Amino acid sequence: MATAVVEISLASGNRGTVGAVYKQALKGPFGSKVDGSYRIVEAIPNSRIKFKVITGPARPLGQFDVEVANGGATVRFSLSFEPKGFMRLMNGVIQSTMNAEVRNLSGLKTLLEAK
């Protein structure tokens, strides 16, 4: 499965801290790149990172929660978006992109355990 994220890099701030901005390009319709840069709005070490997309056609709010127990960890990811105005017409495309991002997290466990 191809990832929706094409490129990502730290644009400003300190990595993983509140206020850090990450420049992100997502795979858009017809192979185009869509800007989906985001800012970290909450960061609790080893527990939670919450981010707000600040560029691009959709501005979802996302969150990773990590719960460590019994020698392992559970990661929960949520992504929410409420389209307004003209964006309601794009809801299907936006939802598909968000679903692809969530599906791609299934490989995260394998990636982390390989390191």
Secondary structure, 3 states (H helix, E strand, C coil): CCCCEEEEEEEECCCCCCCCEEEEEEECHHHCEEECCEEEEEEECCCEEEEEECCCCCCCEEEEEEEEECCEEEEEEEEECCCCHHHHHHHHHHHHHHHHHHHHHHHHHHHHHHC
